[in-house]
Amino acid sequence: MTPSDPSLGPWSLAIGHSAAPGGGAALVCVDIGNTHTHVAVHHDGAFHAQRVIPTPLLGDPAQGLPAYLAALRSFFPAPSSPLPAPSSPLPVSFCSVVPAATPKLLAVASAAGLPVWQLTHEVRLGLPITYPRPAEIGQDRLANAAGAHALAPGRPAIVIDLGTAVTFDLVTPEGGYEGGIITPGPALVTRYLHERTAQLPLVTDLTTPVTSVIGKSTAEAIRIGAIVGYAGLIQALLDAVLAEFAARGLPPAEIFLSGGAAAVVEGRLRQPARTVPDLTLLGLVAAHALNQAGDATANH
């Protein structure tokens, strides 16, 4: 994600208008990842004020979440600001795959007087979890499943999230969240090659299209392997999942791509796939709305 103000158009509107009915109130969404933390404000079906914070700096007053929260009101000039009055708390919905970073977020939110809600395997996601050990599932993967379910309710869904690790999360109408696949991400592979060999360089450009598969330098050869070869790995895994779904008599699955490395395989798969860059954040919005609605019903 970039520090811009992108809207996901119909994808975010699907959440804002169906999964979060009446969800005009602003919600701060925080996805704490291994390398980076993605932060944005969701309002009226779109994300605003998106920022990427290095996770080790999450609690840093000048560069982390405290600075982001302090600057929020400058992102939304009055009188059209979606933020509540300064005296009203701005809720935070978050997921974390870095246990050591979670207390930092809680401390920042507490200091700012903000109510916090965490997406875990114990909350309502809109779909059941039939995975045998739910506590082992990364919270970002559960958020992805919640987002996929909100965007394609009642259909099988395959979420391919390409980041430090690549995860496949598999959702079916009868089983809900069933499980998935984990493999190293392309940047992790190129870094490992560099760190575990004496002469191979570190290759970081994994977005420039490959024009020839005949590498004319060591760096170019690594790039080809990472980009072309990685798409082949993802395709093989996807084919295996689709074959198993078909053997079970399931209807065609909706395939979602997300994560910072999605460009490595975007447009290179045989099956149509929809890129939703902020699927994890969308899942945080959908699950938060579902749980708030459930709590309100329980209290009446």
N, C-alpha and C positions, 0 to 999 in steps of 0.2 A: 504494500500500500504506500501511496505517496502522501505528502503533506497537503494534498489538495482537498477539494470538497466534492468528490464524485458521488453521484446518485446511481444506484443500481437499476434504475428504471423499473420495469415490470417485475424484476426479481425482488427488489425490496418492497415494492407495492404489494406483492403477494403476502408478505409477512405483515406489513402495516395494516392491510385491510381485512385479512382473514385470520391469520394466526394471532394478531394483536388487535382485535376489534376495539374501536374507540381509543386506539393507542396514540392520541395526539401528544401526550406528555413526553417530555424528553427523557432519555435513558442513556446513561454512560455505559458503554460496553467495553470490557477489557478481556482480551485473550492473551494470557501469559504463556508464551512459548519458550522453548529451550534457549533460543538465541535472541529473539525479539518479542516484545509485547506490543500488540496492536490495540489501539484505543480509538474510539469514535463515539460520537453522540448520535443516537437514532431518534428521529423525529418525523412524524407524518410519512412513514414509508421510505425514508432515505437516510443515509449516513452523512454526517457533517463533521468537520474538524478532525479528520483522520490524521493520526500520528503513529509513527513507529518508534518505540523506545527500546534501546538495548536492555534486555531483561536484567543484567547485573546493575543497571542504573535506575531500576524501577522506583526505588525510594529516594533517589537523589533530589534534593530540594531545587536545584537549578536545572537539571536535565531530565528529571523523571516525572512521575505522575503528579507530585505536588505542583510543579510548574505548569503542567497541562491543566490541572483543575483551576489553578489561579488565573490562567489566561482565558478560560472558557468564555467569559462574558464579553471579551473583546472579539471573539469569533462571531458573536451574534449581536449586532448593534440593535439597541432599542429603536422604535417600539415594536419591531417585528420579531424580536428574539423569542425562540421557542422555550427558553429556559424559564423556570419558575422565578418568582420574586426572590431577592437575595435572602429573605428570611425563611424560605421554604427549602427543604433538603432535596437534592438532586440524586435520585436512586442510581446505584451502580449494580450492574449484572456482570459477573465475571466467571471465567473458568481458568484453571491453572494446571500445567503439567510439570511445574517446578515447585515442589513443596516448600522449599526454602524461601521462595519469593512470595508465597501467599501471606505470611504475617506482615510483610512490608506493605502490601496493598491494604490489608485490614487496618494497619496503623495509620496509613495516610488517610483513608476514608474516615476513620474514627476522629482524627485530628480535625478534619474538615466538617465533621458532623453529618456525614452522608450515610444513609442506610445502604447496606450491602447484601446482595443475594448471590450465592454461589451455586453454579450448576454442578451437580454431582449425580451419581447413579441412584441416589435416593429421592430425587425430586421428580415431578411430573415432566415427561418429555413429549407427551402426545402419542407415544408408542411404547409397547412393552419391551423389556430387555430379557431375551432368552439365553443370552451368553451365560455360561455356567458360573463365572466369577466376575460379577459386575464391578466390584471394587477395583479390579485390575485395568478396567478400560480407561484410557486417557480422557479427561474431561473435554478436551477439544474434539475428540472423536464423537463423544455423546452430543456435543453441540452441533457437529456436522450432521449427525443423524437426525436431530431435531429440526435442523434447517431443511434438510432434504425432505423429511416427512411433511413439513409445512408447505413446501413448494410443489410436492408431488404426492398429495395424500392418497392412500389406498393403492399405490403402485410400488413395485419393487424399485429400489434405488441403490446405485453403486456410487459411493463418494470416493474420489481419488484425490487425496490432499498431498500435494508435493511440497515438502519443506525440508528441514534438516533430515527428517525421516519421511518416507512415502508410506501413507497408510491407505488401505482400502477399507471402507466401512460398508457393511452389507445390511440392507433393510428390506424386509419382505412384509406383505400385508398380514400374514398369519403369525410370523415370528417376531416382528418388530426388529429391534437391533439383535442380529444373530451372531456377529463376529466380524472378522476381517483378516487383513494381511498387513505385515509390516516389512519394509525393506529400506536400506539406506538411501538417502536422497542423493541426487547427482552431485551436489556440491560437496557432500561428505565423501563421496567416492574419489573425486579429484583431489581433495585435500589429503585423504589417506594415501593415495599414490605418491603425493609429494613428500609426506612425512615419513613414509616407510621405505623410500628408495633414496639412493645417493644422488641421482642426477636428474630425476624427472621434475620439471618445474611445476609451480602451483598455477593452475588454470582456473580463472574465475569467470571468464566470459562464457556463459552458457545460454545466452539469448540471441546472439548474432546467428542468422541462418547459415547452415552449412551448404556451400555451393558445390563441393566436390568431396567424395568420400576417399580420395587419395590424398592423405596428409603429406605436406611438403616440409613440415617441421615437427619437432617433438610435441610442442604445444598444440599445434593444429591436429596432430594425431590423437592426442588426449581429448581435445574438444569434440572431434568426430565420434570417438567412443562414447563420450558422455551424452551427447545430444542424440545422435542416430541410434546408438546402441541402447540408450536408456528408453527411448520410445518403444523399441522392440521388447524390452523387458516388461514395460507396462502393458503392451499389447498382449503378450503371452499370458500374463496374469489375468487380464480382463477377459480374454477368450476362455480361460479355464473357469472363471466365475460364471460367465454367461452360459457355458455348456452345462454346468451343474444346475443353474436356475432352470434351463430348458428341460433337463432331465426330470426335474421336479414338477414340470407342467406350469411353471410360473409365466405370467405375461411378460412382454418385453420390459426391460428395466430402463429407468431414467438414469443416465450417467452424468455425474457432475464432476467437474474439475475445479480444484481450488488450491490455494497455497502459492507461495512466492515463486516456485519453480514450475508452475503450471505451463508456462510458455515452452518448456522443453518438449512437451508432448502435444500441445494444442495444435490441432489441424493435422496431426500425424497418426491418429488412430483410425481404424477402418470404420468404427461405429460412430454415429453422431454423439457428441458430448457437449454439454453446456457448461461454459466457464462462469463460475460465480465466485469472484475473488474474495468476497466477504461472507462466505457461507457460515463460518464459525460464529461470526458476529450476528448473523441473521438467526442462527439457532439460539443464541443467548437472548435475543429479543423475543422469539416465539416461546421459548420455555419460561422466561420471566413472566410474560403475559399470562400464560396458562396457569402458572402457580399463583400469581396474584389474584386471578379470577377465582381460582379454587379456594384460596384463603378467604376471599371476601364472601364466597358462598357459605363456607363453613362457619363464618362469624355471624350469620343471619339466621 
